[in-house]
Amino acid sequence: MKKILAVTGIRSEYFILQPVFDEILERKELSLKVVATGTHLSPLHGETYKIIERDGYDIIKLESLLATDSLSGRCKSLGIQLMGLVDIINREKPDWLLVLGDREESLAVATAGAYLNIPVAHIFGGDRVVGNVDDSVRHAVTKLAHLHFPATKENGERILRLGEEKWRVHVTGNPALDSIRKQPELTLEEINDRIGTNLKPDKPFILLINHSLSSEYKSSQQQMATILEAVASLGIETIIIYPNSDAGSTAIIDEIENCANKTPFFHAFKTLPREVFVNLQRKAALLLGNSSSGILEAPFLKLPVVNVGNRQKQRQHAENIIFVECERVKIIAAINKALYDQSFLDICKNCKNPYGDGFSGERIARIIAETEINDKLINKQIVY
């Protein structure tokens, strides 16, 4: 049996990984332990490790997140995470390390695996996003990892251009779509009972998620204020979910709490259960902000998206997205287009999703199970 140690550091990343975890546990030749670190253990971000525990996975908790809103704090958290992770790896002795994306935990896992001669399976390599340190981290992880699971053909080709051997690269799609496909339908009444809102079927509501950008973190509070002012002027019920832990996030949270307390149709949450979030995506009139879920998940649901600012720019996307500068008048115009422009709504209904078909988890688990661990896998070669 091959023992897999998977690492997750944030809510959104876990929701993508969860279908892969389930498929791993379906295979008799694989076992799984999950390291929950980063924001999962943070009260400010909803202590989402409890969701992982509730879902029944065997978890190990690793404290790493410093209570700071600075760039240096995020870097120091990475160092803490790496040291703790090495101790866990030495104790657990896994055959595989599994990680997703472009945050601190992916770099810590890939670094540890490379130095300890343990193969690293990396999901979501090859993406291109400008203006954020995550982009550089993602490509650095690709050069350290041993097996790649990009979500799209374009991203797989970008990994090959980085000099990776072709046999290491498997285009599998976005595993989050597996979870969306499987989630039972909740009525608005059930959602209202779960989260204490009063959403109406005959009135549109907005789902708002906005994160800080590392290259613009000093402007994060003003950017959030601009978005909230635009929505407030329209008087539309809005579900707001707290941002991740990037530098500038504390200022965003301060702005959310300030506005939510003064605006009765704003409803702010540190986090939401996956089944509630998916059903909010199904029923929302639009997704607003700069969350990757607008790129990776919304086209699967034919959900209109207004992406504000530079985060997610140049990332491969479907036709359901309006990219807009962080200016109040432009945001209002984009929201109105997403709500009422029938030609744009028709485009959203017929948009093509480049991120898979909702059956990615099984592919990833199967390929890991079938990949032989040997010198060829561990000793990477650059093809150019």
C-alpha positions in Angstrom: 0.0 0.0 0.0 1.2 3.5 -0.9 0.8 6.0 1.9 -0.1 9.5 0.7 0.4 12.6 2.8 -1.7 15.5 1.5 -1.3 19.1 2.7 -3.9 21.8 2.6 -3.6 25.4 4.0 -6.8 27.2 3.0 -10.5 26.7 2.6 -10.7 27.1 -1.2 -7.8 24.7 -1.8 -9.4 22.0 0.4 -12.6 22.2 -1.5 -10.7 21.4 -4.7 -8.7 18.6 -3.1 -11.6 16.9 -1.4 -12.8 14.9 -4.4 -9.2 13.6 -4.9 -9.1 12.5 -1.2 -12.3 10.6 -1.6 -11.1 8.8 -4.7 -7.8 7.9 -3.0 -9.7 6.3 -0.1 -11.7 4.3 -2.7 -8.5 2.5 -3.8 -7.3 -0.4 -1.8 -3.7 0.2 -2.8 -3.7 3.8 -1.3 -4.0 5.3 2.1 -4.3 8.9 3.1 -3.4 11.4 5.9 -4.2 15.1 5.6 -2.0 17.9 7.1 -4.2 20.9 7.9 -2.1 24.1 8.2 -2.2 27.8 7.5 -5.7 29.4 7.7 -7.4 26.1 8.5 -6.3 26.6 12.2 -7.1 30.3 12.3 -10.2 31.5 14.3 -10.2 34.7 12.1 -10.7 32.5 9.1 -13.3 30.2 10.7 -11.1 27.3 11.9 -11.9 25.3 8.8 -9.9 22.3 9.9 -13.1 21.4 11.6 -14.7 20.9 8.2 -11.9 18.5 7.3 -12.5 16.6 10.6 -16.2 16.5 10.0 -15.7 15.0 6.5 -14.0 12.1 8.2 -10.3 12.4 7.1 -7.4 11.4 9.3 -5.8 14.8 9.9 -2.6 16.2 11.4 -2.7 19.8 12.5 0.3 22.1 11.8 0.3 25.6 13.3 2.1 28.0 10.9 0.1 31.2 10.4 1.4 34.3 12.0 -1.1 37.0 13.1 0.1 39.7 10.7 -0.9 41.6 7.6 2.6 42.0 6.2 4.5 40.5 3.3 7.3 39.4 5.7 4.8 37.6 7.9 3.6 35.4 5.1 7.3 34.6 4.3 8.0 33.7 7.9 4.9 31.5 8.0 6.3 29.6 5.1 9.5 28.9 7.1 7.5 27.7 10.1 5.4 25.5 7.9 8.4 23.9 6.2 10.1 23.0 9.5 7.0 21.5 10.9 6.3 19.6 7.7 9.7 18.0 7.7 9.1 16.6 11.2 5.7 15.2 10.1 7.2 13.6 7.0 10.0 12.0 9.0 7.5 10.6 11.5 4.8 9.5 9.0 7.2 8.2 6.3 4.8 8.7 3.3 5.4 7.3 -0.2 3.8 10.3 -1.9 3.3 14.0 -1.0 0.2 15.6 -2.6 -0.4 19.4 -2.8 -2.4 21.9 -4.9 -1.7 25.3 -6.3 0.5 28.2 -5.5 0.5 29.1 -1.9 3.0 28.6 1.0 2.0 25.0 1.6 2.7 24.0 -2.1 6.2 25.5 -1.9 6.9 23.9 1.5 5.7 20.5 0.3 7.6 20.6 -3.0 10.8 21.7 -1.2 10.6 19.0 1.4 9.8 16.3 -1.2 12.7 17.3 -3.4 15.2 17.3 -0.6 13.9 14.1 1.1 13.6 12.1 -2.2 9.8 11.7 -1.8 7.7 12.1 -5.0 5.4 15.1 -5.0 2.1 15.1 -7.0 1.1 18.7 -7.8 -2.4 19.7 -8.9 -3.1 22.9 -10.8 0.4 23.7 -12.2 0.8 25.7 -15.4 -1.7 28.4 -14.7 -0.7 32.0 -15.6 -1.8 34.9 -13.4 -0.1 38.3 -13.4 0.6 40.7 -10.5 0.8 38.1 -7.7 3.7 36.2 -6.1 1.5 33.1 -6.4 2.4 32.9 -10.1 6.1 32.6 -9.4 5.5 30.1 -6.6 3.3 27.9 -8.9 6.1 27.6 -11.5 8.7 27.0 -8.9 6.7 24.1 -7.5 6.4 22.7 -11.0 10.2 22.5 -11.2 10.4 20.7 -7.8 7.4 18.4 -8.2 7.6 14.9 -9.8 4.0 14.4 -11.2 1.8 17.2 -12.6 -1.9 17.4 -12.9 -2.8 20.6 -14.7 -6.4 21.5 -15.1 -6.4 22.4 -18.8 -4.5 21.5 -22.0 -3.1 25.0 -22.3 -1.6 24.8 -18.7 -0.2 21.4 -19.5 1.6 22.8 -22.6 3.0 25.6 -20.4 4.5 23.0 -18.0 6.1 21.2 -21.0 7.6 24.5 -22.1 9.2 24.7 -18.6 11.3 21.6 -19.6 9.3 18.9 -17.8 9.3 15.4 -19.3 6.0 14.6 -21.1 5.3 11.4 -19.2 5.1 13.4 -16.0 2.2 15.7 -17.2 -1.4 14.6 -17.1 -4.2 17.0 -17.9 -7.0 15.9 -15.6 -9.3 18.9 -15.1 -10.4 20.8 -12.0 -11.4 18.4 -9.2 -13.7 21.0 -7.6 -16.1 20.3 -10.4 -16.5 16.7 -9.1 -17.7 18.1 -5.8 -20.1 20.5 -7.5 -21.5 17.7 -9.6 -22.1 15.6 -6.6 -23.6 18.2 -4.2 -27.3 17.7 -3.5 -29.6 20.6 -4.4 -30.6 22.9 -1.5 -33.6 25.2 -1.7 -33.3 28.9 -0.9 -35.4 28.2 2.2 -32.9 25.5 3.3 -30.0 27.9 2.7 -31.7 30.7 4.6 -32.3 28.3 7.5 -28.6 27.3 7.5 -27.0 30.7 7.4 -29.7 33.0 8.8 -30.4 35.0 5.6 -33.7 35.9 3.9 -32.9 35.4 0.2 -35.9 35.5 -2.1 -36.4 33.4 -5.3 -37.8 36.5 -7.1 -34.9 38.8 -6.2 -31.3 38.5 -7.4 -28.4 38.3 -4.9 -24.7 38.7 -5.3 -22.0 36.4 -4.1 -18.9 38.5 -3.2 -15.4 37.2 -2.6 -12.4 39.6 -2.9 -8.8 38.9 -2.0 -5.7 41.0 -1.7 -3.1 41.1 -4.4 0.5 40.8 -3.2 1.7 43.6 -5.5 -1.1 45.9 -4.4 -1.6 44.9 -0.8 -1.3 48.4 0.5 -4.4 49.3 -1.5 -6.5 46.3 -0.5 -8.8 48.2 2.0 -9.5 51.0 -0.5 -10.2 48.4 -3.3 -12.6 46.6 -1.0 -14.3 49.8 0.0 -14.8 50.7 -3.7 -16.4 47.4 -4.4 -18.7 47.6 -1.4 -19.7 51.1 -2.2 -20.7 50.1 -5.7 -22.8 47.2 -4.5 -24.4 49.3 -1.7 -25.5 51.9 -4.2 -27.5 49.2 -6.0 -29.3 47.9 -2.9 -28.9 44.2 -3.8 -28.7 41.4 -1.2 -25.1 40.4 -1.1 -23.4 37.4 0.6 -19.8 38.3 1.4 -17.2 35.7 2.3 -13.9 36.7 4.1 -10.7 36.7 2.1 -7.7 34.4 2.4 -4.6 35.2 4.5 -2.6 37.1 1.9 -0.9 40.4 3.1 -3.6 43.0 3.1 -6.4 40.6 4.1 -6.9 42.0 7.6 -7.6 45.4 6.1 -10.2 43.8 3.8 -11.9 42.1 6.7 -12.0 45.4 8.7 -13.7 47.0 5.7 -16.2 44.1 5.4 -17.1 44.3 9.0 -17.5 48.0 9.0 -19.8 48.0 6.0 -21.8 44.9 7.0 -22.7 46.5 10.3 -24.1 49.5 8.5 -25.8 47.8 5.5 -28.8 45.5 6.3 -28.6 43.7 2.9 -24.9 42.8 3.4 -24.3 39.3 5.0 -20.7 38.5 5.9 -19.3 35.1 6.7 -15.8 33.9 7.7 -16.5 30.7 5.8 -19.4 28.6 4.6 -19.8 24.8 4.4 -19.1 23.5 0.9 -22.6 22.4 0.3 -24.0 25.8 1.1 -21.4 27.6 -1.0 -22.1 25.4 -4.0 -25.8 26.0 -3.8 -25.2 29.8 -3.4 -23.2 29.6 -6.6 -26.1 27.7 -8.3 -28.6 30.4 -7.3 -26.6 33.7 -7.3 -27.2 36.2 -10.0 -23.5 36.8 -10.2 -20.1 36.3 -8.6 -18.3 39.5 -7.8 -14.7 40.2 -6.7 -11.6 38.4 -7.8 -11.9 34.8 -6.5 -10.4 32.0 -8.5 -13.8 30.2 -8.2 -15.0 32.7 -10.8 -12.5 31.3 -13.2 -12.4 27.7 -12.2 -15.9 26.8 -11.1 -18.4 29.5 -12.3 -18.4 28.4 -16.0 -19.4 24.9 -15.0 -22.5 26.5 -13.4 -23.0 29.0 -16.2 -22.7 31.7 -13.5 -22.0 35.3 -14.6 -18.8 36.8 -13.1 -17.6 40.3 -12.6 -13.8 40.1 -11.9 -12.5 43.3 -10.3 -8.9 44.5 -10.7 -5.8 42.7 -11.7 -6.1 39.4 -9.8 -6.9 36.6 -12.3 -5.9 38.7 -15.3 -4.5 36.6 -18.2 -5.7 33.4 -16.6 -7.3 31.1 -19.0 -11.1 31.6 -18.7 -14.5 31.1 -20.3 -16.8 33.7 -21.8 -18.9 34.2 -18.6 -16.5 36.8 -17.1 -16.4 40.5 -17.3 -13.1 42.0 -16.3 -13.3 45.5 -14.9 -11.0 48.0 -13.3 -11.5 48.8 -9.6 -13.5 51.9 -10.2 -17.0 52.5 -8.7 -18.7 53.6 -11.9 -17.2 50.7 -13.9 -18.1 48.1 -11.3 -21.7 49.3 -11.3 -21.9 49.2 -15.1 -20.4 45.6 -15.1 -22.9 44.4 -12.4 -25.8 45.8 -14.4 -24.6 44.1 -17.5 -24.2 40.8 -15.7 -27.7 41.1 -14.2 -29.7 42.5 -17.1 -27.9 42.3 -20.4 -29.7 39.3 -22.1 -27.1 38.9 -24.8 -24.4 38.5 -22.1 -26.6 36.1 -20.1 -27.1 34.0 -23.2 -23.3 33.8 -23.7 -23.0 32.6 -20.0 -25.7 29.9 -20.6 -23.7 28.6 -23.5 -20.1 29.2 -22.4 -17.6 26.4 -22.8 -15.8 25.4 -19.6 -12.0 24.7 -20.2 -11.5 23.2 -16.7 -12.9 19.7 -17.1 -16.0 17.6 -16.9 -16.4 16.9 -13.2 -14.6 13.5 -13.1 -11.0 14.6 -12.3 -10.5 13.0 -8.9 -10.7 9.5 -10.1 -8.1 10.2 -12.8 -5.6 11.8 -10.4 -6.0 8.9 -7.8 -5.6 6.3 -10.5 -2.5 7.8 -12.0 -0.8 8.2 -8.6 -1.6 4.6 -7.8 -0.3 3.3 -11.1 2.9 5.4 -11.1 5.9 3.4 -10.0 8.2 5.0 -7.5 11.8 4.5 -8.8 14.9 6.5 -9.7 13.4 7.6 -13.0 10.6 9.3 -11.0 12.7 10.9 -8.3 15.7 12.0 -10.5 14.2 14.7 -12.7 15.6 15.7 -16.1 15.2 18.9 -18.0 14.3 18.2 -21.7 16.1 21.2 -23.2 
